[in-house]
Each structure stands twice: as structure tokens, then as C-alpha cells.
Amino acid sequence: MEFLNEFVTLLSQPYLMLLMLGAVVLGLLIGILPGLGGSVALALLIPLTFSLDADAAIVLLISAYGTVTYGGAITSILLNTPGEATAAATTFDGYPLAKQGKAGKAITVAVLASAIGGIFGFLVLYFVLPLARNLVLAFTYPDFFMLAIFGLTVIAVVTQGSAFRGIISALVGFMLAFIGTDPLMGSSRFTFGSFHLWDGLGLVPVIIGLFAITEAFQLYYQKSSIAGEYDREIKTDFMEGLKDFIHHRWLFVRSSLTGIFLGMIPGVGGAVASFMAYGSAVQTSKTPERFGKGAIEGVLAPEAANDAKEGGAMLPTLAFGIPGSAAMAVLIGGLIMHGLTPGPEMLTTNLNMTYFLIAVAIVSKVVALPVSLLIGPRMAIVTKIPGTLMAPGIVAISFVGAYAVGGSYWDVVIALLFGLIGILMKQFGYSRIALIIALVLGGLVEASYHQTMAAFGWEAFFNRSISLTLLGLTVLSLLWPWLRTLNAVKRVLGGSHDAA
């Protein structure tokens, strides 16, 4: 009943609905720009929420974030240019469909799969929350410590590139998290005599630097426009796309469940979910040879998984304060700024705000559906703007956002510094996601460690079933890359022996 009341609260306030409509359009615009994914959208919009109350801030952030994936799908189909990595799998069959004159149908299927998949994911989140509340009561300080370590280990291992470099990125993030005042002794740490660092590094300036400014620098060096000379006529085939969506409804359900499950694992989701859903669609198809040449299932599966995973990623974010992705880490920063601390409080004292957040996510998907179908194909014109013109605007907005956080020019310097660091991390294959999430989790790890030692002693890390289980999973995740490599070597050697 409380859940339905939050829907009524949202729908009965025209101001919030108009704000949602504007955020949906803004999310579409951000989504079609390469590299400016959900985490960047949230980082850029958080400064705009400073003057808003908590309800309006949630509407703005969640509505814009939930629509970014639509923009990425549109450019993937029309221009073979994914807005972010999570939309890359959509290009495999989306662009061939566009070249066949079926762009309208492909966009219709992509938007339907994204919208309904997102709604499905958040409904599952709502029904799982009661179980999560009971689970939260079973956790205490050592369990939260082990859970944070496990989540970070998974993120470091499964992020793109070398697992070793992912772990190095996470350790650097931990080091950055410990800058500032020691919460136990009150002494300063790693401040190098600068009073600007007494409160530590601001989360939002670091995120703006690593994502928005880094991507803007990369975009600047693209001398031509994203679309090039693309000027193909776009047709709309709504009914045909709707029929295809209904025909492949069971593939949609399976892909959505894949996204939800992977979204619940911190750091997975995203591109992993969309590629796994695409691979599953190929494996279960009676005509797999059509994939890569314009199979509509190749658009439906990754888009359904990509949006459904957000509901799964919200579970560890809201229940434990552990971000399921880089975007969830940014969202945590936005919620904290408005007095909402993700974790057990969101499922107890702030349960009504949790229900409101889910209601906003669902309603924004419904609002975004007709908007995306109406203006989506026409938004491809934005990708004709040269990168040399777009990049300065993005950098300017980023600097304003970084300054607005604390009204300090030091935050602008931090954003610029981490923008340069982000370029180096991309160049050498280090994970920015692992660094950001380690920066977020650093406080939880330190606090839960001191609380455990004060309340139970070090034995609590090893004599509780939950802690031991999480420790075992942590060790397994660290060994997984080695085990996978060993298995691949055995297969190669086995094949060579058989050939001999």
C-alpha cells in the first residue's frame, strides 16, 4: 500500500511530472553523445539538484539516468556508434537493420525492450526488497567489511582489461579514500600540509574528472563529426516493431532476468549483461546465421538486459550502500547530499523514499517511451556536431559542476587533475570504475573494521557464517582469472594431443 501511495504522490504533482519530462529529454540528449553514459549524466546533473528538495532531486537524477540508454541505442542503430559500452552489442544487428531501411522498426524494438525491461527490473526489485530487509538484519560490522571487500574484488576482476590492473586501480581508490581526517584519532592523513584535503577528496569532482572531462578530452581529438556524412532517410515502422517485440516476448523475459541477476552482482551488469543476453539469443535461435546481418532479436536481447539490470544494481546500492556500478556510486553521492544514506536506513527509517525512488524509475520509463519513439530518430542530427565544438562545452559544464559542489576552486583543480589521470588510465588499461567504487567503499571498509575490532575483536571476521562465506567468495573471485587461464591452456593442450 505504501508503494502505491508513492505513485499517487508523484503523479499528483504537476511540477514533478514536468521536471521528469525535461529530465527524460535531457537524458536522451546525453545518451546519444559518445562516452557520456549514465555515470557522466548523473555527475553533470547532481550540481543542478542543490536547490531542489529530495523528491525533486530524485526525479531529476533517476529520470535522466534511466533514459540515457535509449539515446545510446538510437545512435547504435542509426550510426553504428554506441553512446557507451553497454550499447555496443546493439550495433551488431541494429546498424545492419538501419542499412536495410528498417531503422524505425529497430528503434521501436529497442525502446520497447529498454522501457519494459527497466520496468520489469524495478518491479522485481520491489518484490525482493522485503527479503533484503530481513537479510540486512542478519548482517553486522564484520559482514559489511567482508561484503565491501568481496564487491570490490569482483569489480576489479570482471572490469574490462587485466584483472591485476583492476585490483591496482581499486587499491589506488582505497588510498584516495583515506585522505583527510582519521575518524578514530582525529589526526590528518596524506594531506601534505594542505587544509583543502582535511575533509578528503570530494566524490563528485573526482567522478566528473574521471568520466566527463576524460571523455571530453578524447572527443576533442576526433577532428570530424561522429556521424560523418551520414544522411540516410529514417522511416518509422511502429506496428511492425511492436509485432516483432510481442513475437519474441519469451526472449525478452529471459534477457531481462539475465540483466537483473547480473545487475545484483556489484560491478558486473552493464556491458556484461548485454553481451551475455546477446550470446544467449544467438545460442538459442533456430537460425543463428541471421545474427550480425540484421536479426531483430539481436537488438531486443541486449537492450532488455541493459535496462533490466538497473533494478538489480539498485538492490546492493539501497540495501547495503554498496554501488552495483559506477553510475550507482555517483547516485549514492547525490542521495547523500540530500540527507539520504544508502544502506539499512533506506529499508527501515527511509523506506518511503525507497518506494518513491522505485516509483520514479517506473513512471519515468513510461514517460520516456512515447518521447523516445517520437523524437529519437530525429536526434541523430546531434551526432553531426564536430567533437571540437562539443568537447569545450562539456568541459565548461564539468567545471561549473565541480565548483558548485563546495564553492571551491580547489574542486575544479581536482576535477581537471583527475581528468588527466583518467586519460592515462584509459590509455594503459586501468579501471576507472574500480577506482571510483573503491573511493566510495573506503569509508565503509574503515568504519566497519574499527567497529568490528572494538565490539567483537578480529575473531569475528572468521567465526561468523556470513563473513566466512563472503571471504570464500572473495578468494574464489581472486583465483577465477587464474583458473580460467589454466582451463584454457588445458583445452589447447588437449586439442593438440588429440590432433597428434
Order of alpha helices (4+ residues) and beta strands (2+ residues): alpha-alpha-alpha-alpha-alpha-alpha-alpha-alpha-beta-beta-alpha-alpha-alpha-alpha-alpha-alpha-alpha-alpha-alpha-alpha-alpha-alpha
